Structures are given as structure tokens and as C-alpha cells.
């Protein structure tokens, strides 16, 4: 009996030593040695398996860790709470579908073991797992059913909600935790909730948390919290407060410096940014890839190509760029060169990264080429990409749309869907201008249907949709969409005012504008210009004068050049040409060619040749190469039978080699676009079209010959 007892004790000691060795070798990265020791343990217990699984996980041998877990389940050794705290984070790191299934299987296993089901540590691990894979409903249900929640439970839930963009839910959970007054907040709680304050732009709550931190010495001395508070003040546009806090941190780490640099960068404080960077170097702080990334982005925002090159050179000399395995800095440099307009440097850097390129690298290069109108080069890179994400497709679709290549944009949009990629709000936002360019109500309705089915609630997307409906001639659909939008912001109101304006519906535009003011929304120059444009198209002179005068008297803004142009055009169209001319000469800023041009058009409409000649003299001094001005003045002379003036205008057009571009129009019939250019006879149905036109021409002539007219 004694020998048996001693034998059991000896085996137990061997197991304990073996477990310690497995843990030591694994933590040292000697996985093979750890595996040999593990295999040599005769009486493996739960600690043996946990140590081995943890070691495999720490050395990124995930498959081996899972194999060991299933071997354990099939054997006599039962998993304990530590097993699940080791294995569940691995499930969260797997691809979504696989990790989801494995995690749920483990959850089911836990539910079958009563002692595990009530173990807070295990429930916390499950909670963290569900939040990490984005399963918000499951996480919330699990959190709600917990009989006992410790601080880890609350921190996991708050941080998980924040990482999934559920800012208000994270804030509600934080307030519930604070109101309990039973659990003291720790550094993890504070660091989890401060980014929520930033996202909600809730500076007041951030200040309250700052006050709580100041009253707790352990929190006040935590440098991570100090850095998070600097970020809070910076992102809430309080760079001065952020800097004051930075100065109070006694032992600044590199994150402190990087956070403060980012704060000055975000707030575009050039002098402070340069001074802080200089101070950092003088203090002997070695910059890392994050520092360089912040500097590159800051230089790019000011288009400082010289500073971008200097940063690039320093990154190479200090080997920061060479250690950039994720290519974050390399991609930022490429993007900076493109934004500064130096596509040669961007292209050279792109070629140098040929062996390490990722999707972001190619996206940056595509974006650079498209912003410079080089869509052919962008398309070449796009075609060569072995892997594309939704951003790649969105860039190409938007690039073609902006470069007035609607057919290419639509083809790419269809190809995107054919490849099984689900368009997002940005994709639709890129396609909508194409609908406007093609005047395709058919395609626009398809986009609208997709927005409804996908449940996109972006107000700016609805405003863009509303705007394009108006441009495609369907102002009724635009107004219907406007009325169905519950939360209208300035962008939605502006789109509706602009829609009514382009259709000459001045009174309706003014009603929408007045409703916006009643809702307490302050107008900007864009919406005021839109409503003035509506007044001029509808001939609402008095209403237009009232709105124009309100710009300075009510809204305390200075009128823009476009608003002056609207008022001059409004007066001119109404026949008050002398008043318009007098107003134009009293303007505090020099009138541009558009204003003089609109007044010249009014002179033509109202056959005021003398005033037209005076206006034309001013206009032709400012803008000599616009053939439209010569044509308007020539027509004005012709209407008054001043043929010498007509000949003079034609002579000037000829000597200055001015040619009027061919007129172009198009119409969509049965989802097919038909283009017509003046002097072009290439349309396949030209015979039937000209036959109908001739028939209509004869009918009109006969109608006007009728004695009743």
C-alpha cells in the first residue's frame, strides 16, 4: 500500500515537472521539444493538455492545437475552464464560417457541463468570442443571461460593442456599470470607452471620465490611459487641451509622441506638428513605422512633395520601411506621391514593391491614376490584380464615372455583381452619377430598388438618389423620395431645392427652403445658391431679392460670386436690365465672365442692343475665347437688323479661329441609349426619324397657315 501510494505520488510529481517543461519550452518557441516532453508524460492531466494547447496557440500552430483539443475530448481527461479560455480565442481568429461553427460546438459542450456553464471565466471567453466574430445578437443574449458579471464581463461587452460599431450600446453598458457602484473601473474599461466618446463626439462624457481618472492614482499614472485621453481631446478638436495633457505625462512613451503628432496632424496645425517632431528627435526618441506614417499623411495633406521625399529617405536609412512587413508605410508613401501629383515617383515605388504588393498597394496606385485622369493605366493594374476587394471595384467604377466613361462604369458594375461581390453604399454612390450622365431612369430605378432591398439608410445616398431623379427628369419621384425621408439634413434639403430649381419650379423650391429654416437647419452657400437659381428660372424677382438680402442680414454670410450671378441673371431675365447693370457695378468684388455673360443673354432676350454692346465690351475684355459670347452678340445685332455688327462678330470669330462644338443630345428608349449629334447621319433608324421629322414639319407649317391662328 505504501509503495503504491509512493508510486502514485512519484507519477504525480513527474506529471507536474512534465507540465512545467512543456510550458517552458513552448514559451521559448521550442515547440518540438515541448511536443516530445508532452508525449513522454505517462499520466497526462488537464494541465498537460492546456499547457500544450497554449504553447501551440502562442506559436501559431492553430491546427495542431485543435487536434489536441479533440484528442482530449475523446480521452478520459475532461476540459476545464482554462481549456476554453485557451481554445475560444483561436476559434475567433479562424475564417468566419469555420470559426463560427467550432465556437458554437464548444458553446454546446459547455452547456452540457453544468460546472462550466456557471463558470464566469468560461462565459467571458464565449462572450469575447461572439463579439470578435461580429455575432452581436448571440453576445447580447449571452451577456443578458449571465447570473454574475465581473469586471472582465463588462469590459469584454463594452469593448466588443465598440469594435462592432455599436457605439450607443457600448455607452449604455458603460453607464449601467457606473450606476451599479459596486465594481470599480479599471484601465481596460477606460481605454475601451474613450474611443466611444470620440466616435459619438461626446467630449463632455470624456471630460467626466478624465475627472474620474484624476481621482484614481493607479489610473492617473497609467500611460495608456493618458495616451487615450490625448486622442480623445485631439479628435474632438481640442488640440490645445491634448497638448496640455501631453506635457503632464512624466514618462512619455513612443505611443504618447505618435498620438500627439497625430493630434496636430488631424487638426492641420503645421507649426506645432513640425516643432513637436523636432522636439521628439532632440529627446532621442526613435520613430517607428507609425510615426513615419503620421508624417507622410500630414505632408500629403499639404501636398508637400519635398517633405514626402525626405520622409521616404529617412524611412529607408533607418530601415523602418524595410521592416514594414504589412506595407502600411509603403502604401502610404505611394498614396502621398500620387496625391502630390508625382505619379513618376509613385510608379517607381510601385515597381519596387513588386514582390510584396497587396490589395491596398494596387488600390492606392489605381486611385492615383484615376485622380489624374489616366484610367487606361488604372485599368491595366486592375486587370493584373490576382486579388481584388470591394474598394478596388468602387475605385474603378467611380473613376470611369468621373472621367465621363459611363459605359465602362456600367459594364464594370455588372461584372462586379457577376463575380459574386455585393455592392455597398459607396458602390451605388459611384454608379448614380452615371445614371445622370446617361439620363437613364431605367438604371436609376434599379439602383433605387437595390438601396431599398439592401436597407441602406445613408442620408447622403438618399440625397444623391434624389438629385439624380431630378436630373433624369423625374422630379415627382424625387419629391416622393424627399417626403419619405424621415430625418432630413441639409444635404437632403439642398438636393430637393436644386431638383425643383432645374425644373423651373421656383415656388416649390422656396417652400422646401422655408421648411428647412423652420426645422432649425442653418443654410450654407450651396442651398442658398440653389434657391436663388430656382427664383431666376421661375422669374420670382421679389422673392429672390428677399433671399439674397437675407444672406448678410439674417444668416451673416458674405454673398458668393455664384449668388451675385444668380441675382444679376434674375433681374436681367425679368427685363430690369439697367437695375442689373447698376447692381453689377456696385458689387464689392469684380464680376467674372459668367455674370457679364448672363447679362448679355438678357440684353439679347429683351432686344436691348445699346446695353448689350456695353456689356459685350466688358465681357470680351475678360473672356476672348468663348464663342458663345460672340454668337449671342451677333444674334442681338441680327435681331435689330444691324448687319455691320453681325459681320464684325463673324470676322472676329474667324480671325480668332473660334468654332462652335457640335450640339449633342440623347434619349433612352427601352433601356437603350440613342445619341444624336448635329450633322451626324449614322443612326441606324435615321430614315424613319427624318421621315417623321419632315411629317411634323409639314404639320406645323400647315397649322400656322390656318386662319384661326
BELHUFEN-V596398 format. One record per helix or strand. SS is the DSSP state (A for helix, B for strand). FROM is the first residue (numbers start at 1). TO is the last residue. If there is no record, write none. Layout:
ss | from | to
SS | FROM | TO
SS | FROM | TO
This chain:
ss | from | to
A | 2 | 27
A | 31 | 40
A | 46 | 58
A | 62 | 74
A | 81 | 93
A | 96 | 112
A | 114 | 117
A | 120 | 132
A | 136 | 145
A | 151 | 163
A | 167 | 180
A | 187 | 199
A | 203 | 214
A | 217 | 220
A | 223 | 235
A | 239 | 248
A | 254 | 266
A | 270 | 282
A | 289 | 301
A | 305 | 317
A | 328 | 339
A | 343 | 352
A | 359 | 371
A | 375 | 384
A | 390 | 402
A | 406 | 418
A | 425 | 438
A | 441 | 453
A | 459 | 471
A | 475 | 484
A | 490 | 502
A | 506 | 518
A | 525 | 538
A | 541 | 553
A | 561 | 573
A | 577 | 586
A | 593 | 605
A | 609 | 622
A | 627 | 639
A | 643 | 655
B | 664 | 669
B | 672 | 677
A | 686 | 705
